[in-house]
Amino acid sequence: MVLTIPEITAPVSLKDAYNMNAVVLAFIGDAVHTLAVRTELVLTHTSKTDKLHVMTSERVKASAQAELLDIIKDDLNETETEIYMRGRNAHTATVAKNATIADYKKATGFEAVIGYLYLTGQTERIKELLNKTVEQ
């Protein structure tokens, strides 16, 4: 898998990122994960954009992210696990239209971890975790 994660030019301190609202972390984590998937698909497929969009949607929807979390959860360190739990347990104003509540909450936790890692400049850790999902 070709995995590209953009580097943040001014990483946030671990403490500041840890203290951010988990839904805010999930907001940025969703964007980072989506960009990584889109980049990988563009670099490995010659499909038109409508097909690329469908392929991306299948990989970044809540149920798919919940599956990714199940694969990596035992590899999360203590801080990442805490971020995941905060994201999973966070109150959100919206719910996914095509996912169970359990999958949506898991996906929010997954995105929060990705967001935390991204904002703190830990792109190699994101790659490490996402590559474990490919191995499965």
Secondary structure as a PSIPRED ss2 file (coil, helix, strand):
# PSIPRED VFORMAT (PSIPRED V4.0)

   1 M C   1.000  0.000  0.000
   2 V C   1.000  0.000  0.000
   3 L C   1.000  0.000  0.000
   4 T C   1.000  0.000  0.000
   5 I C   1.000  0.000  0.000
   6 P C   1.000  0.000  0.000
   7 E C   1.000  0.000  0.000
   8 I C   1.000  0.000  0.000
   9 T C   1.000  0.000  0.000
  10 A C   1.000  0.000  0.000
  11 P C   1.000  0.000  0.000
  12 V C   1.000  0.000  0.000
  13 S C   1.000  0.000  0.000
  14 L H   0.000  1.000  0.000
  15 K H   0.000  1.000  0.000
  16 D H   0.000  1.000  0.000
  17 A H   0.000  1.000  0.000
  18 Y H   0.000  1.000  0.000
  19 N C   1.000  0.000  0.000
  20 M C   1.000  0.000  0.000
  21 N C   1.000  0.000  0.000
  22 A H   0.000  1.000  0.000
  23 V H   0.000  1.000  0.000
  24 V H   0.000  1.000  0.000
  25 L H   0.000  1.000  0.000
  26 A H   0.000  1.000  0.000
  27 F H   0.000  1.000  0.000
  28 I H   0.000  1.000  0.000
  29 G H   0.000  1.000  0.000
  30 D H   0.000  1.000  0.000
  31 A H   0.000  1.000  0.000
  32 V H   0.000  1.000  0.000
  33 H H   0.000  1.000  0.000
  34 T H   0.000  1.000  0.000
  35 L H   0.000  1.000  0.000
  36 A H   0.000  1.000  0.000
  37 V H   0.000  1.000  0.000
  38 R H   0.000  1.000  0.000
  39 T H   0.000  1.000  0.000
  40 E H   0.000  1.000  0.000
  41 L H   0.000  1.000  0.000
  42 V H   0.000  1.000  0.000
  43 L H   0.000  1.000  0.000
  44 T H   0.000  1.000  0.000
  45 H C   1.000  0.000  0.000
  46 T C   1.000  0.000  0.000
  47 S C   1.000  0.000  0.000
  48 K C   1.000  0.000  0.000
  49 T H   0.000  1.000  0.000
  50 D H   0.000  1.000  0.000
  51 K H   0.000  1.000  0.000
  52 L H   0.000  1.000  0.000
  53 H H   0.000  1.000  0.000
  54 V H   0.000  1.000  0.000
  55 M H   0.000  1.000  0.000
  56 T H   0.000  1.000  0.000
  57 S H   0.000  1.000  0.000
  58 E H   0.000  1.000  0.000
  59 R H   0.000  1.000  0.000
  60 V H   0.000  1.000  0.000
  61 K C   1.000  0.000  0.000
  62 A H   0.000  1.000  0.000
  63 S H   0.000  1.000  0.000
  64 A H   0.000  1.000  0.000
  65 Q H   0.000  1.000  0.000
  66 A H   0.000  1.000  0.000
  67 E H   0.000  1.000  0.000
  68 L H   0.000  1.000  0.000
  69 L H   0.000  1.000  0.000
  70 D H   0.000  1.000  0.000
  71 I H   0.000  1.000  0.000
  72 I H   0.000  1.000  0.000
  73 K H   0.000  1.000  0.000
  74 D H   0.000  1.000  0.000
  75 D H   0.000  1.000  0.000
  76 L C   1.000  0.000  0.000
  77 N C   1.000  0.000  0.000
  78 E H   0.000  1.000  0.000
  79 T H   0.000  1.000  0.000
  80 E H   0.000  1.000  0.000
  81 T H   0.000  1.000  0.000
  82 E H   0.000  1.000  0.000
  83 I H   0.000  1.000  0.000
  84 Y H   0.000  1.000  0.000
  85 M H   0.000  1.000  0.000
  86 R H   0.000  1.000  0.000
  87 G H   0.000  1.000  0.000
  88 R H   0.000  1.000  0.000
  89 N H   0.000  1.000  0.000
  90 A C   1.000  0.000  0.000
  91 H C   1.000  0.000  0.000
  92 T C   1.000  0.000  0.000
  93 A C   1.000  0.000  0.000
  94 T C   1.000  0.000  0.000
  95 V C   1.000  0.000  0.000
  96 A C   1.000  0.000  0.000
  97 K C   1.000  0.000  0.000
  98 N C   1.000  0.000  0.000
  99 A C   1.000  0.000  0.000
 100 T C   1.000  0.000  0.000
 101 I H   0.000  1.000  0.000
 102 A H   0.000  1.000  0.000
 103 D H   0.000  1.000  0.000
 104 Y H   0.000  1.000  0.000
 105 K H   0.000  1.000  0.000
 106 K H   0.000  1.000  0.000
 107 A H   0.000  1.000  0.000
 108 T H   0.000  1.000  0.000
 109 G H   0.000  1.000  0.000
 110 F H   0.000  1.000  0.000
 111 E H   0.000  1.000  0.000
 112 A H   0.000  1.000  0.000
 113 V H   0.000  1.000  0.000
 114 I H   0.000  1.000  0.000
 115 G H   0.000  1.000  0.000
 116 Y H   0.000  1.000  0.000
 117 L H   0.000  1.000  0.000
 118 Y H   0.000  1.000  0.000
 119 L H   0.000  1.000  0.000
 120 T C   1.000  0.000  0.000
 121 G C   1.000  0.000  0.000
 122 Q C   1.000  0.000  0.000
 123 T H   0.000  1.000  0.000
 124 E H   0.000  1.000  0.000
 125 R H   0.000  1.000  0.000
 126 I H   0.000  1.000  0.000
 127 K H   0.000  1.000  0.000
 128 E H   0.000  1.000  0.000
 129 L H   0.000  1.000  0.000
 130 L H   0.000  1.000  0.000
 131 N H   0.000  1.000  0.000
 132 K H   0.000  1.000  0.000
 133 T H   0.000  1.000  0.000
 134 V H   0.000  1.000  0.000
 135 E H   0.000  1.000  0.000
 136 Q C   1.000  0.000  0.000
